[in-house]
Amino acid sequence: MPVTVEIAKVVDDEVVAALNTLIPQLSSSNPPPTREQLQKIVSSDATLLLLARLDGRIIGSLT
């Protein structure tokens, strides 16, 4: 199955949990964003949160 990329439209438990897993893989000194911070990113006209999925599971992100 191919990797798909989508624009995050909502911040739900799945998105929060995925970022809590992914961000520490990049930096041990930078904490993952909070639900509120993610909501600001998703609702902003100036930013997009892209989510990469494989078999329906979030495996990566990009802002």
Phi, psi and omega in degrees: 000137181283159173284136176246153178236133181224156173275128178291127179257333180225157174251105180244183182301325180297315180294314180299314181296319180297315180293327176295334177272318187285316186300316179298340176290336180269324185207128177275347183258351181248115183289156176296155178292150176284168176303319181294319178295318178297320179298321177296320178297311184294324183274351182284141174285346185265351183224158171232145170249112179265138179240127175266133181234144173227123184054036178084349183264138178288122181241356180190166179210162179207138174244000000 
